[in-house]
């Protein structure tokens, strides 16, 4: 279930990066600027890409943390049920 989500996320990040590169290349080829302006555009687009990747990384981290917390709770609940069942069997 979660493997598919991770594959989709990786796929989306890959397409985002590819789109950014294609867009930047097209902008440079179709609207030539001075060297200073071109460097500014590249720097701005690079920063935007870094921010997008950082935001996505934070989302992945937050979702992973939630899943780990849910897994811990499941383990604790299962251990509690097991302990109650064992006490019931001993009490019979």
C-alpha positions as CSV (number, residue, x, y, z in Angstrom):
1,X,0.0,0.0,0.0
2,X,2.7,2.5,1.0
3,X,5.2,1.4,-1.6
4,X,2.9,2.7,-4.3
5,X,2.7,6.1,-2.6
6,X,6.4,6.2,-2.4
7,X,6.7,5.3,-6.1
8,X,4.2,8.0,-7.0
9,X,6.1,10.6,-4.9
10,X,9.4,9.7,-6.5
11,X,7.8,9.7,-9.9
12,X,6.3,13.2,-9.2
13,X,9.6,14.6,-8.1
14,X,11.3,13.2,-11.2
15,X,8.7,14.8,-13.5
16,X,8.9,18.1,-11.6
17,X,12.7,18.2,-12.0
18,X,12.5,17.2,-15.7
19,X,9.8,19.9,-16.3
20,X,11.9,22.5,-14.5
21,X,15.0,21.6,-16.7
22,X,13.0,21.6,-19.9
23,X,11.3,24.9,-19.0
24,X,14.5,26.6,-18.1
25,X,16.2,25.4,-21.3
26,X,13.3,26.6,-23.4
27,X,13.3,30.0,-21.6
28,X,17.0,30.4,-22.3
29,X,16.7,29.3,-26.0
30,X,13.6,31.2,-26.9
31,X,14.1,34.5,-25.0
32,X,17.8,35.3,-25.0
33,X,18.9,37.7,-22.3
34,X,22.1,39.3,-21.3
35,X,24.5,37.0,-19.3
36,X,23.7,38.8,-16.1
37,X,19.9,38.3,-16.6
38,X,20.4,34.7,-17.6
39,X,22.4,33.9,-14.5
40,X,19.7,35.6,-12.4
41,X,17.0,33.5,-14.0
42,X,19.0,30.3,-13.5
43,X,19.7,31.2,-9.9
44,X,16.0,32.0,-9.2
45,X,14.7,28.8,-10.9
46,X,17.3,26.7,-9.0
47,X,16.2,28.2,-5.7
48,X,12.5,27.5,-6.6
49,X,13.5,23.9,-7.4
50,X,15.4,23.5,-4.1
51,X,12.4,24.9,-2.2
52,X,10.0,22.5,-3.9
53,X,12.2,19.5,-3.2
54,X,12.6,20.6,0.4
55,X,8.9,21.0,0.9
56,X,8.3,17.6,-0.6
57,X,11.0,16.1,1.6
58,X,9.3,17.5,4.6
59,X,6.0,16.1,3.6
60,X,7.6,12.6,3.1
61,X,9.2,12.9,6.6
62,X,6.0,14.0,8.2
63,X,4.0,11.1,6.6
64,X,6.7,8.6,7.5
65,X,6.7,9.8,11.1
66,X,2.9,9.4,11.3
67,X,3.2,5.8,9.9
68,X,5.9,4.9,12.4
69,X,3.7,6.3,15.3
70,X,0.7,4.3,14.0
71,X,2.9,1.2,13.8
72,X,4.1,1.6,17.3
73,X,0.5,2.0,18.5
74,X,-0.5,-1.2,16.7
75,X,2.4,-3.1,18.3
76,X,1.4,-1.7,21.8
77,X,-2.2,-2.7,21.3
78,X,-1.3,-6.1,20.1
79,X,1.0,-6.7,23.1
80,X,-1.8,-5.5,25.4
81,X,-4.3,-7.9,23.8
82,X,-1.8,-10.7,24.0
83,X,-1.2,-10.0,27.7
84,X,-4.9,-9.9,28.4
85,X,-5.4,-13.2,26.6
86,X,-2.6,-14.8,28.5
87,X,-4.1,-13.7,31.8
88,X,-7.5,-15.0,30.8
89,X,-6.1,-18.4,29.9
90,X,-4.2,-18.6,33.2
91,X,-7.3,-17.5,35.1
92,X,-9.4,-20.3,33.7
